[in-house]
C-alpha cells in the first residue's frame, strides 16, 4: 500500500516556510508504517524446514521435496524423467548455450556409471562456454550495449571489457556478493584492482545523449539510469517511479529516490565534448602517476617531432619514449564513471522532478521501508565519497531481505523459463507473489551459506529430479494449472536468439570459439541498413570468417541490432531487462528459412556433411546428431529423403539442410 502524504503537499509546506528541512525528511519517513514492512519480500529470509514427501525416492535433493510436496497435496505426480539424450542436450544448452558434440553424445551413451549425469554437469560448469552463456543472461539485466543510443549512437569506448570481465568472473565462480561490490564500488574497495574497476562499468552502460536539449535534465536522466538499474538488478525494486512524486503503488517515497541520487551524484562521465573517453583501470592512488607518465610522453613526442634538441638529442630520447609507450599500452583500460574531488554538490529533492525547482537538501540513504534506521555512511577518503561502497555493502549484507531472493529467482528463471517470482525485476507489492515461497526462502538461505556461489546453485538445480522431468503434457493437470506454476512437467520453451544462432554455427562447423576482445559485426542486409539514419557509416561489416564467433561477442548497437537476433527477441537494451519476451512472428520463420545467414550456413552444413558421410542417408543421420542430438527416426529419414529426391541434384543437400535447420525440435528442445 503506497504512502498517503504526497510529495507535492510537503513541497508546498516547504515553500511556505511551514517546515524545516529536518522536519520535512522526518515527515517522509514517518509515512512508512509497520504495515508497509509486512510485505513478504521486505520480511527477513526465513529458515525453512524441508518438507516430508510420500515418494521420497523421487526426491534427489531438497528442491524436489518442495516441488513434490505441493504436487502430492493435490494428489498429482510429477512427469517421468526425460530420455537420457534429451536431458544431455537440455543441460548442455542450458549451461553452455551449445549442444553436446557427437563424440560427447557417444561417450555419455557408453557411460554406465551411476553418477554419469552429475559428472556431465560438472564438466559443463567447468567449461569456458559456461561463462559466455550466463554472462549474456546477466548482460540483459545490466542493460549492456556497445553504443550510447540516441541519434548519433556513438560507440562506448572499451565497453566490451566489461563483458569480458563478466565472462571471466562467472567462469571463476566469483561469489555473487563480490560481483555486486565490484559493479557498484569496485574502485572504492580496499583491494581495488583492474578487474574490480572495470566492473564498475555497470554504472555507465546505459544510454547517453551526447547532444542533450537540456544538460541539467540529461544529468538527472543519467543518475536515474544508474539508480534504476541498481535497484531493479539487485533489489527488485522499481524506485525510479518515485522521481517526480511518491511511488503510486509501493511504499517508496520521493525522499527514497533522491537519497539514492545522492549516492551516485559524485560520479562524472569522462568525456571530451561529444566524445566519450575510457580511462586506465588503476586504483586512484596510481592514477596521478599514470597521468604524469602520459603528459611526459606527450612532451617528449612533441620535442622529438619539433627536432628542437638536434640529431644527437633526438636519438637519446627514442629509448625513453619507447619505454613510456610500452608502459602506457600495458596499462589496462576500462569504461567506467569516476569520482573527482572536491566534495560533490548537494542533492536536493526536485519538485515534480524538475532540476530548476530544487527543494530540501537530501543526504544519501536507503529506502526507508527496508531499514529501521539509516546506516552510517563511510567517511570520504581523498579520492571518493565512499557512498557507493556503503550502498554496496548494505545490499550485500546477509540479512538484506531482497538480495539473495532476487538473484536465486533469476537463476531459477534462467533454467525454467519462469522464476518462482514471475516479475524478476519487481519484488514490490505490485509484483507477483512467489509460486513456492518456502522454496524461494530455502534457496536464498542455502545460497548465502554456500558463499554466494552461482555454480553451486546451478548444480543444485540441474541435478534435481524437477529439472530432469519430461515435457509431456498431462491434460488433466494442464486444465487446472495451464501455466505449469506447480511444475508438474519441465516447461516447453524456445531457445534464445544467441543459442539458436550459435547452434546453427556449431552444426555447420563454422563456429569460431575465439574468446574476448572487440565485438564483431556480421553482415547486415542492405534493406536493414537503409532504414537507419546514417546507412553509409552505421555498420561496417567484418569478413565472415571473423563474424562466426559466439553471439555474446557480436557488437550490440542500440539503433541497429543484427536483424536475426532482434527478430528472435533480444531484450530492450535501454533498461534493465528481467526477462525476455518470447514471440512467434512471421519474420522469424522468414529469416531462418530464407535469410542470408540461414542460406550461408546451410551451404556450410552441406559441405560438412559431404566431408563426414558418403551417402545421403548417412548424411541425414549426421545432421540429426548435430542438430537435435539423437539418432534420426525412420519416418524422419523417409520424409527428408523424399524432399531431397525432389530437388535439383546440385543443390539438393543445401536445400535439405535449410529445412533441417528449421526443425521445430531444433529451436524447441525436447
C-alpha positions as CSV (number, residue, x, y, z in Angstrom):
1,X,0.0,0.0,0.0
2,X,1.6,3.4,-1.0
3,X,2.2,6.2,1.4
4,X,-0.5,8.7,1.8
5,X,1.3,12.0,2.4
6,X,2.2,13.4,-1.0
7,X,5.5,14.9,-2.1
8,X,3.6,17.8,-3.6
9,X,1.9,18.6,-0.3
10,X,5.2,18.6,1.6
11,X,6.8,20.7,-1.1
12,X,4.1,23.3,-0.7
13,X,4.7,23.4,3.0
14,X,8.4,23.8,2.5
15,X,8.0,26.6,0.0
16,X,5.7,28.4,2.5
17,X,8.3,28.0,5.2
18,X,6.0,25.8,7.3
19,X,8.5,23.1,7.7
20,X,12.3,23.0,8.4
21,X,14.3,20.6,6.2
22,X,14.8,18.1,9.0
23,X,11.1,18.0,9.7
24,X,10.3,17.5,6.0
25,X,12.6,14.5,5.8
26,X,11.1,13.1,9.0
27,X,7.6,13.5,7.6
28,X,8.6,11.5,4.6
29,X,10.0,8.6,6.7
30,X,7.0,8.7,9.0
31,X,4.8,7.6,6.2
32,X,6.5,4.2,6.2
33,X,4.4,2.3,8.8
34,X,4.7,-1.2,10.1
35,X,2.0,-2.4,7.7
36,X,4.2,-1.4,4.7
37,X,7.0,-3.6,6.0
38,X,4.8,-6.6,6.2
39,X,5.0,-7.3,2.5
40,X,6.6,-10.8,2.1
41,X,9.6,-9.5,0.2
42,X,10.5,-7.0,2.9
43,X,10.5,-9.6,5.6
44,X,13.7,-11.4,6.6
45,X,14.5,-14.6,4.7
46,X,13.1,-17.4,6.8
47,X,14.8,-20.5,8.0
48,X,12.6,-23.1,6.3
49,X,12.3,-26.8,7.1
50,X,12.5,-29.1,4.1
51,X,9.1,-30.8,3.8
52,X,8.5,-34.5,4.0
53,X,7.0,-36.3,1.0
54,X,5.5,-39.7,0.3
55,X,7.6,-40.5,-2.7
56,X,11.0,-39.9,-1.1
57,X,12.8,-42.0,-3.7
58,X,11.9,-39.4,-6.4
59,X,13.5,-36.5,-4.5
60,X,17.2,-36.2,-5.3
61,X,17.7,-33.0,-3.3
62,X,15.7,-30.5,-1.2
63,X,14.3,-28.7,-4.3
64,X,12.4,-31.9,-5.3
65,X,10.8,-32.1,-1.8
66,X,9.4,-28.6,-2.0
67,X,8.0,-29.2,-5.5
68,X,6.7,-32.7,-4.8
69,X,5.0,-31.7,-1.5
70,X,2.8,-29.2,-3.4
71,X,2.0,-31.8,-6.1
72,X,1.2,-34.6,-3.6
73,X,-1.1,-32.1,-1.8
74,X,-3.3,-32.2,-4.9
75,X,-2.9,-35.9,-5.5
76,X,-0.7,-35.3,-8.5
77,X,2.5,-36.9,-9.7
78,X,5.5,-35.3,-11.4
79,X,6.3,-36.2,-15.0
80,X,8.6,-39.1,-15.6
81,X,12.3,-38.2,-16.5
82,X,13.2,-37.1,-20.0
83,X,15.1,-39.6,-22.2
84,X,18.9,-39.5,-21.4
85,X,19.8,-38.0,-24.8
86,X,17.2,-35.2,-24.4
87,X,18.4,-34.5,-20.9
88,X,22.0,-34.3,-22.0
89,X,21.1,-31.8,-24.8
90,X,18.9,-29.8,-22.4
91,X,21.6,-29.4,-19.8
92,X,24.3,-28.7,-22.3
93,X,22.3,-26.0,-24.0
94,X,21.3,-24.6,-20.6
95,X,24.7,-24.5,-19.0
96,X,26.8,-23.6,-22.1
97,X,24.4,-22.4,-24.8
98,X,25.8,-25.1,-27.2
99,X,24.7,-28.8,-27.8
100,X,26.9,-31.7,-27.0
101,X,29.1,-32.9,-29.8
102,X,28.5,-36.3,-31.3
103,X,31.6,-37.5,-29.5
104,X,30.3,-36.4,-26.2
105,X,26.9,-38.0,-27.0
106,X,28.6,-41.3,-27.7
107,X,30.7,-41.1,-24.6
108,X,27.7,-40.3,-22.5
109,X,25.8,-43.2,-24.0
110,X,28.6,-45.6,-23.2
111,X,29.0,-44.5,-19.6
112,X,27.2,-46.9,-17.4
113,X,28.3,-45.3,-14.1
114,X,25.7,-44.3,-11.5
115,X,26.8,-40.7,-11.5
116,X,27.3,-40.1,-15.2
117,X,24.8,-37.3,-15.4
118,X,26.4,-35.5,-12.4
119,X,29.8,-35.8,-14.0
120,X,28.5,-34.4,-17.2
121,X,27.1,-31.4,-15.3
122,X,30.5,-30.8,-13.6
123,X,32.2,-30.8,-16.9
124,X,29.8,-28.3,-18.3
125,X,30.1,-26.0,-15.3
126,X,33.9,-26.2,-15.7
127,X,33.7,-25.3,-19.4
128,X,34.7,-21.8,-20.5
129,X,31.5,-21.9,-22.5
130,X,29.5,-21.6,-19.3
131,X,30.7,-18.1,-18.5
132,X,29.8,-17.0,-22.0
133,X,26.3,-18.4,-21.6
134,X,25.5,-16.9,-18.3
135,X,27.2,-13.6,-19.0
136,X,24.6,-13.0,-21.7
137,X,21.8,-13.6,-19.2
138,X,23.3,-11.0,-16.8
139,X,24.0,-8.6,-19.6
140,X,20.3,-8.4,-20.1
141,X,19.8,-7.4,-16.5
142,X,22.6,-4.7,-16.6
143,X,21.3,-3.2,-19.9
144,X,24.5,-3.9,-21.8
145,X,25.2,-2.4,-25.2
146,X,28.3,-1.3,-27.1
147,X,26.9,2.1,-28.1
148,X,25.1,5.0,-26.5
149,X,21.8,5.1,-28.4
150,X,20.1,8.3,-29.5
151,X,20.6,9.7,-32.9
152,X,24.4,9.5,-33.2
153,X,24.6,6.2,-31.3
154,X,28.4,6.5,-30.9
155,X,30.5,3.6,-29.7
156,X,31.2,3.2,-26.0
157,X,35.0,3.0,-25.9
158,X,36.0,-0.3,-24.5
159,X,32.6,-1.3,-23.1
160,X,33.4,-4.8,-24.3
161,X,36.0,-5.0,-21.5
162,X,33.0,-5.2,-19.0
163,X,31.6,-8.1,-21.0
164,X,34.9,-9.9,-20.9
165,X,35.3,-9.1,-17.2
166,X,31.9,-10.6,-16.5
167,X,32.6,-13.8,-18.5
168,X,35.9,-14.4,-16.6
169,X,34.1,-13.7,-13.3
170,X,31.4,-16.3,-14.0
171,X,34.0,-18.8,-15.3
172,X,35.9,-18.3,-12.0
173,X,32.7,-18.6,-10.0
174,X,33.3,-15.2,-8.3
175,X,30.9,-15.0,-5.4
176,X,27.9,-13.0,-6.2
177,X,28.3,-10.7,-3.3
178,X,31.8,-9.8,-4.5
179,X,30.5,-9.3,-8.1
180,X,27.9,-6.9,-6.6
181,X,30.5,-5.0,-4.7
182,X,32.6,-4.6,-7.9
183,X,29.7,-3.5,-10.0
184,X,28.7,-0.7,-7.6
185,X,32.0,0.3,-6.0
186,X,34.9,-1.6,-7.5
187,X,37.0,1.5,-7.4
188,X,36.3,2.1,-3.7
189,X,37.2,-1.3,-2.4
190,X,40.3,-1.6,-0.2
191,X,41.7,-4.2,-2.6
192,X,40.6,-2.5,-5.8
193,X,42.3,-3.8,-8.9
194,X,41.9,-3.6,-12.7
195,X,39.1,-6.2,-12.6
196,X,37.1,-4.6,-9.9
197,X,37.4,-1.1,-11.5
198,X,36.3,-2.4,-14.9
199,X,33.4,-4.0,-13.1
200,X,32.1,-0.5,-12.2
201,X,31.4,-0.1,-15.9
202,X,27.9,-1.4,-14.9
203,X,27.0,2.1,-13.8
204,X,27.9,3.6,-17.3
205,X,26.3,1.0,-19.6
206,X,23.0,2.8,-20.1
207,X,22.1,5.2,-23.0
208,X,23.8,8.6,-23.2
209,X,22.6,11.6,-25.2
210,X,25.8,13.3,-26.4
211,X,23.7,16.4,-27.6
212,X,21.1,16.9,-24.9
213,X,18.5,19.6,-25.3
214,X,18.7,20.4,-21.6
215,X,22.0,19.4,-19.9
216,X,20.6,19.7,-16.4
217,X,17.7,17.3,-17.2
218,X,20.1,15.0,-19.0
219,X,22.3,14.9,-15.9
220,X,19.4,13.7,-13.8
221,X,18.5,11.2,-16.6
222,X,21.9,9.7,-16.2
223,X,21.6,9.5,-12.4
224,X,18.1,8.0,-12.9
225,X,19.6,5.3,-15.2
226,X,22.2,4.3,-12.6
227,X,19.9,4.1,-9.6
228,X,17.1,2.4,-11.6
229,X,19.4,-0.3,-12.9
230,X,20.9,-0.8,-9.4
231,X,17.6,-1.2,-7.7
232,X,16.0,-3.4,-10.3
233,X,19.0,-5.6,-10.8
234,X,20.0,-6.3,-7.2
235,X,16.9,-5.5,-5.1
236,X,13.9,-6.0,-7.5
237,X,12.6,-2.5,-6.7
238,X,11.0,0.0,-9.1
239,X,12.4,3.0,-7.2
240,X,12.7,5.0,-10.5
241,X,8.9,5.5,-10.3
242,X,9.4,8.0,-7.4
243,X,11.4,10.6,-9.4
244,X,8.6,13.1,-9.7
245,X,6.3,12.1,-6.8
246,X,6.0,9.3,-4.3
247,X,5.6,5.9,-5.8
248,X,1.9,5.4,-6.8
249,X,1.8,1.7,-5.6
250,X,4.8,1.0,-3.5
251,X,6.0,2.3,-0.1
252,X,8.8,4.2,-1.8
253,X,8.9,7.9,-1.5
254,X,10.5,10.7,-3.4
255,X,12.9,11.1,-0.5
256,X,14.0,7.4,-1.0
257,X,14.6,8.3,-4.7
258,X,16.7,11.4,-4.0
259,X,18.6,9.6,-1.3
260,X,19.7,7.2,-4.0
261,X,20.5,10.1,-6.3
262,X,22.8,11.5,-3.6
263,X,24.8,8.2,-3.6
264,X,25.5,8.4,-7.3
265,X,25.7,12.2,-7.6
266,X,29.5,12.4,-7.2
267,X,30.1,10.3,-10.4
268,X,31.2,12.0,-13.6
269,X,31.4,10.7,-17.1
270,X,34.9,11.0,-18.7
271,X,34.2,12.7,-22.0
272,X,35.6,15.4,-24.3
273,X,32.6,17.2,-25.6
274,X,30.5,14.7,-27.6
275,X,33.2,12.0,-27.4
276,X,33.4,9.6,-24.6
277,X,36.7,8.5,-23.1
278,X,37.8,5.3,-21.5
279,X,40.3,5.5,-18.6
280,X,43.2,3.5,-17.2
281,X,41.7,0.8,-14.9
282,X,44.0,1.7,-12.0
283,X,43.3,2.4,-8.3
284,X,43.0,6.1,-7.6
285,X,46.4,6.2,-5.8
286,X,48.1,5.1,-9.0
287,X,46.2,7.3,-11.5
288,X,48.2,10.5,-10.8
289,X,51.4,8.8,-11.6
290,X,49.9,7.3,-14.8
291,X,48.6,10.7,-15.9
292,X,52.0,12.2,-15.3
293,X,53.5,9.5,-17.5
294,X,51.1,10.4,-20.2
295,X,52.0,14.1,-20.0
296,X,55.7,13.3,-20.0
297,X,55.3,11.0,-23.1
298,X,53.4,13.8,-24.8
299,X,56.1,16.3,-24.1
300,X,58.8,14.0,-25.3
301,X,57.0,13.2,-28.5
302,X,56.4,16.9,-29.2
303,X,60.1,17.6,-28.6
304,X,61.1,14.8,-30.9
305,X,58.7,15.9,-33.6
306,X,59.9,19.5,-33.5
307,X,63.6,18.5,-33.6
308,X,64.4,21.2,-31.1
309,X,67.2,19.2,-29.5
310,X,69.1,18.3,-32.6
311,X,70.0,15.0,-34.1
312,X,72.0,13.7,-31.1
313,X,69.4,14.7,-28.5
314,X,66.7,13.2,-30.6
315,X,68.5,9.8,-30.7
316,X,68.8,9.9,-26.9
317,X,65.0,10.5,-26.5
318,X,63.9,7.5,-28.5
319,X,64.5,4.7,-25.9
320,X,62.7,6.8,-23.2
321,X,59.7,7.3,-25.5
322,X,59.5,3.6,-26.4
323,X,59.7,2.6,-22.7
324,X,56.9,5.0,-21.8
325,X,54.8,3.9,-24.8
326,X,55.1,0.2,-23.7
327,X,54.1,1.1,-20.2
328,X,51.1,3.1,-21.3
329,X,50.0,0.3,-23.7
330,X,50.3,-2.4,-21.0
331,X,48.1,-0.4,-18.6
332,X,44.6,-2.0,-18.6
333,X,41.8,0.4,-19.5
334,X,38.1,0.3,-18.9
335,X,34.8,2.1,-19.5
336,X,33.5,3.4,-16.2
337,X,32.5,6.5,-14.3
338,X,34.8,8.4,-11.9
339,X,34.5,10.5,-8.8
340,X,36.6,13.6,-8.8
341,X,37.3,15.8,-5.8
342,X,36.4,18.3,-4.4
343,X,33.3,17.3,-2.5
344,X,30.2,16.6,-4.6
345,X,27.4,19.1,-5.0
346,X,24.4,18.9,-2.6
347,X,21.5,16.8,-3.7
348,X,18.0,18.3,-3.5
349,X,14.5,17.0,-3.7
350,X,13.3,18.2,-7.1
351,X,9.7,19.3,-7.1
352,X,8.0,17.3,-9.9
353,X,11.4,16.0,-10.9
354,X,12.4,19.3,-12.4
355,X,16.1,20.4,-11.9
356,X,15.0,24.1,-12.0
357,X,12.8,23.5,-8.9
358,X,15.1,22.3,-6.1
359,X,13.6,21.6,-2.7
360,X,15.1,20.4,0.6
361,X,18.7,19.1,0.7
362,X,18.9,15.3,0.9
363,X,21.7,13.1,2.4
364,X,22.5,9.7,0.9
365,X,20.4,6.9,2.2
366,X,18.5,3.7,1.7
367,X,14.7,3.1,1.1
368,X,13.1,3.7,4.5
369,X,10.9,0.6,4.2
370,X,14.0,-1.6,4.3
371,X,15.7,-0.1,7.3
372,X,14.9,0.6,10.9
373,X,17.4,3.4,10.9
374,X,19.7,4.7,8.1
375,X,23.1,3.1,8.0
376,X,26.2,5.1,8.9
377,X,27.9,6.0,5.7
378,X,31.6,5.6,5.4
379,X,33.7,8.8,5.7
380,X,35.0,10.0,2.4
381,X,38.7,9.5,1.6
382,X,41.0,11.7,-0.5
383,X,39.7,10.1,-3.8
384,X,36.0,9.2,-3.3
385,X,33.0,9.8,-1.1
386,X,32.7,6.0,-0.5
387,X,28.9,6.4,-0.7
388,X,28.7,3.6,-3.3
389,X,30.7,1.3,-1.1
390,X,28.3,1.9,1.8
391,X,25.4,1.1,-0.5
392,X,27.1,-2.0,-2.0
393,X,27.9,-3.4,1.4
394,X,24.4,-2.8,2.6
395,X,22.9,-4.6,-0.4
396,X,25.3,-7.5,0.0
397,X,24.5,-8.0,3.7
398,X,23.4,-11.4,4.6
399,X,20.3,-10.0,6.3
400,X,19.1,-7.9,3.4
401,X,15.7,-9.4,2.7
402,X,15.9,-8.9,-1.1
403,X,19.3,-9.5,-2.5
404,X,19.6,-13.3,-2.2
405,X,15.9,-13.8,-3.1
406,X,16.3,-11.7,-6.2
407,X,19.4,-13.5,-7.6
408,X,18.3,-17.1,-6.8
409,X,15.0,-16.3,-8.5
410,X,16.8,-15.1,-11.6
411,X,18.9,-18.2,-11.7
412,X,15.7,-20.3,-11.4
413,X,14.2,-18.4,-14.2
414,X,17.2,-18.9,-16.5
415,X,16.8,-22.7,-16.0
416,X,13.0,-23.0,-16.1
417,X,11.9,-20.0,-18.2
418,X,9.9,-18.5,-15.4
419,X,11.0,-17.5,-11.9
420,X,9.4,-18.6,-8.7
421,X,8.5,-14.9,-8.7
422,X,7.4,-14.2,-12.3
423,X,8.2,-10.5,-12.1
424,X,12.0,-10.8,-11.6
425,X,12.7,-7.0,-11.5
426,X,9.7,-6.2,-9.3
427,X,9.5,-7.8,-5.8
428,X,7.3,-5.0,-4.6
429,X,3.6,-5.0,-3.8
430,X,2.7,-4.8,-7.4
431,X,4.9,-7.8,-8.4
432,X,3.7,-11.4,-8.3
433,X,3.9,-13.4,-5.2
434,X,6.2,-16.5,-5.4
435,X,4.6,-19.7,-6.5
436,X,6.7,-21.6,-3.9
437,X,7.6,-19.1,-1.2
438,X,9.2,-21.7,1.1
439,X,11.4,-23.0,-1.7
440,X,12.5,-19.4,-2.5
441,X,13.5,-18.7,1.0
442,X,15.2,-22.0,1.4
443,X,17.2,-21.4,-1.8
444,X,18.1,-17.9,-0.7
445,X,19.4,-19.0,2.7
446,X,21.2,-22.0,1.2
447,X,22.8,-19.8,-1.5
448,X,24.3,-17.4,1.1
449,X,25.5,-20.3,3.2
450,X,27.3,-21.7,0.1
451,X,29.3,-18.5,-0.1
452,X,27.1,-16.9,-2.8
453,X,28.4,-19.5,-5.3
454,X,26.4,-19.3,-8.6
455,X,27.9,-22.5,-9.9
456,X,26.8,-24.4,-6.7
457,X,23.3,-23.0,-7.3
458,X,23.3,-24.1,-10.9
459,X,24.5,-27.6,-10.0
460,X,21.8,-28.0,-7.3
461,X,19.0,-27.0,-9.7
462,X,20.1,-29.1,-12.7
463,X,20.8,-32.2,-10.7
464,X,17.2,-32.2,-9.3
465,X,14.5,-34.6,-10.4
466,X,12.4,-31.5,-11.1
467,X,14.8,-30.3,-13.7
468,X,15.1,-33.8,-15.3
469,X,11.3,-34.2,-15.9
470,X,10.0,-34.7,-19.4
471,X,7.8,-32.1,-21.1
472,X,4.9,-34.5,-21.7
473,X,1.5,-32.8,-21.4
474,X,-0.9,-34.2,-18.9
475,X,-4.3,-33.0,-20.0
476,X,-6.0,-33.0,-16.5
477,X,-3.1,-31.1,-14.9
478,X,-2.9,-28.7,-17.8
479,X,-6.6,-27.9,-17.4
480,X,-6.2,-27.0,-13.7
481,X,-2.7,-25.4,-14.0
482,X,-2.3,-24.3,-17.6
483,X,0.8,-22.1,-16.7
484,X,2.5,-25.0,-15.0
485,X,3.0,-23.0,-11.9
486,X,3.2,-26.1,-9.8
487,X,6.0,-27.6,-12.0
488,X,4.4,-30.9,-12.8
489,X,6.5,-31.1,-16.0
490,X,9.5,-29.4,-17.4
491,X,8.4,-26.2,-19.2
492,X,8.3,-26.2,-23.0
493,X,10.2,-23.1,-24.3
494,X,12.1,-21.8,-27.3
495,X,15.8,-21.3,-27.3
496,X,17.1,-17.7,-27.0
497,X,18.4,-15.9,-30.1
498,X,22.0,-16.5,-29.1
499,X,21.6,-20.2,-28.6
500,X,19.8,-20.5,-32.0
501,X,22.5,-18.6,-33.9
502,X,25.3,-20.4,-32.1
503,X,23.7,-23.7,-32.6
504,X,23.5,-23.1,-36.3
505,X,27.2,-22.2,-36.5
506,X,28.0,-25.3,-34.3
507,X,26.1,-27.6,-36.7
508,X,27.6,-26.1,-39.8
509,X,31.1,-26.4,-38.4
510,X,31.8,-22.7,-38.7
511,X,31.7,-21.7,-35.0
512,X,34.8,-19.8,-34.0
513,X,35.3,-20.1,-30.3
514,X,37.8,-17.3,-30.0
515,X,37.2,-15.6,-26.7
516,X,37.1,-12.0,-25.6
517,X,38.0,-8.7,-27.4
518,X,36.2,-6.2,-29.6
519,X,32.7,-7.1,-30.7
520,X,32.3,-8.4,-34.2
521,X,29.9,-7.0,-36.8
522,X,28.2,-9.6,-39.0
523,X,26.9,-8.7,-42.4
524,X,23.5,-6.9,-42.2
525,X,21.1,-7.0,-45.2
526,X,21.1,-3.8,-47.2
527,X,17.4,-3.3,-46.5
528,X,18.0,-3.1,-42.8
529,X,20.8,-0.5,-43.3
530,X,18.6,1.6,-45.5
531,X,16.2,2.1,-42.6
532,X,19.0,3.7,-40.5
533,X,19.5,7.5,-40.3
534,X,23.2,7.0,-41.3
535,X,23.3,3.9,-43.5
536,X,26.7,4.7,-45.0
537,X,28.7,4.6,-41.8
538,X,26.3,2.9,-39.3
539,X,27.7,-0.6,-39.7
540,X,30.9,-1.7,-41.4
541,X,30.7,-5.5,-41.6
542,X,33.6,-7.7,-40.8
543,X,34.6,-10.6,-43.0
544,X,32.5,-13.8,-42.5
545,X,35.5,-15.7,-41.1
546,X,35.6,-13.2,-38.2
547,X,31.9,-13.0,-37.5
548,X,31.3,-16.7,-36.8
549,X,32.1,-16.2,-33.2
550,X,29.5,-16.8,-30.4
551,X,26.7,-14.2,-30.4
552,X,27.8,-12.9,-27.0
553,X,30.7,-11.3,-28.9
554,X,28.5,-9.7,-31.5
555,X,28.6,-5.8,-31.4
556,X,25.4,-4.5,-29.8
557,X,24.4,-1.2,-31.5
558,X,21.3,0.2,-29.9
559,X,19.9,1.8,-33.0
560,X,20.8,-1.1,-35.3
561,X,20.6,-4.6,-33.9
562,X,21.5,-7.7,-36.0
563,X,18.1,-8.4,-37.6
564,X,18.1,-12.1,-36.8
565,X,18.9,-11.5,-33.2
566,X,16.4,-8.7,-32.9
567,X,13.7,-10.8,-34.6
568,X,14.3,-13.6,-32.1
569,X,13.6,-11.3,-29.2
570,X,16.8,-9.8,-27.9
571,X,15.9,-7.7,-24.9
572,X,15.4,-4.0,-24.7
573,X,19.0,-2.7,-24.1
574,X,18.0,0.7,-22.9
575,X,17.0,-0.5,-19.4
576,X,17.4,-3.5,-17.1
577,X,15.5,-6.5,-18.6
578,X,14.5,-9.0,-16.1
579,X,13.1,-11.4,-18.7
580,X,12.8,-11.5,-22.5
581,X,9.5,-11.7,-24.3
582,X,9.1,-14.8,-26.5
583,X,7.2,-14.1,-29.6
584,X,6.2,-16.2,-32.6
585,X,6.0,-13.9,-35.6
586,X,6.5,-14.4,-39.4
587,X,9.9,-12.6,-39.7
588,X,11.4,-15.3,-37.5
589,X,10.5,-18.0,-39.9
590,X,11.4,-15.9,-43.0
591,X,14.9,-15.2,-41.6
592,X,15.5,-18.8,-40.5
593,X,14.4,-20.2,-43.9
594,X,15.2,-17.5,-46.4
595,X,17.6,-15.2,-44.7
596,X,21.2,-14.7,-45.9
597,X,22.7,-16.2,-42.7
598,X,20.5,-19.3,-42.9
599,X,21.4,-19.8,-46.6
600,X,25.1,-19.4,-46.0
601,X,25.1,-21.7,-43.0
602,X,23.0,-24.3,-44.9
603,X,25.7,-24.4,-47.5
604,X,28.4,-24.8,-44.9
605,X,26.4,-27.6,-43.2
606,X,26.0,-29.4,-46.5
607,X,29.8,-29.2,-47.1
608,X,30.4,-30.6,-43.6
609,X,28.0,-33.5,-44.2
610,X,29.8,-34.3,-47.5
611,X,33.1,-34.4,-45.7
612,X,31.8,-36.7,-42.9
613,X,29.5,-39.1,-44.7
614,X,29.1,-40.5,-48.2
615,X,25.5,-41.4,-48.8
616,X,22.5,-39.2,-48.3
617,X,21.1,-41.5,-45.6
618,X,24.4,-41.3,-43.7
619,X,24.5,-37.5,-44.1
620,X,21.0,-37.2,-42.8
621,X,21.9,-39.3,-39.7
622,X,24.9,-37.0,-39.0
623,X,22.7,-33.9,-39.4
624,X,20.3,-35.1,-36.8
625,X,23.1,-35.9,-34.4
626,X,24.4,-32.3,-34.9
627,X,21.1,-30.5,-34.8
628,X,18.9,-32.4,-32.3
629,X,21.5,-34.7,-30.7
630,X,19.7,-38.0,-31.3
631,X,19.5,-40.7,-34.0
632,X,17.2,-40.0,-36.9
633,X,13.9,-41.9,-36.8
634,X,12.8,-43.9,-39.8
635,X,9.8,-41.7,-40.7
636,X,12.0,-38.6,-40.5
637,X,14.6,-40.2,-42.8
638,X,11.9,-41.1,-45.3
639,X,10.4,-37.6,-45.3
640,X,13.8,-35.9,-45.6
641,X,14.8,-38.4,-48.4
642,X,11.6,-37.6,-50.3
643,X,12.3,-33.9,-50.1
644,X,16.0,-34.4,-51.1
645,X,15.0,-36.5,-54.2
646,X,12.7,-33.8,-55.5
647,X,15.4,-31.1,-55.6
648,X,17.9,-30.2,-58.2
649,X,20.9,-32.6,-58.0
650,X,23.4,-29.8,-57.5
651,X,21.5,-28.1,-54.7
652,X,19.6,-30.9,-53.1
653,X,21.7,-31.3,-50.0
654,X,21.9,-27.5,-49.3
655,X,18.1,-27.2,-49.6
656,X,17.6,-30.2,-47.3
657,X,20.0,-28.7,-44.8
658,X,18.0,-25.4,-44.8
659,X,14.8,-27.4,-44.0
660,X,16.6,-29.3,-41.2
661,X,17.8,-26.0,-39.7
662,X,14.1,-25.2,-39.3
663,X,13.1,-28.3,-37.4
664,X,10.8,-27.4,-34.6
665,X,12.8,-29.6,-32.2
666,X,16.0,-27.6,-33.0
667,X,14.6,-24.4,-31.5
668,X,12.2,-26.0,-29.0
669,X,14.4,-28.7,-27.4
670,X,12.6,-31.8,-26.1
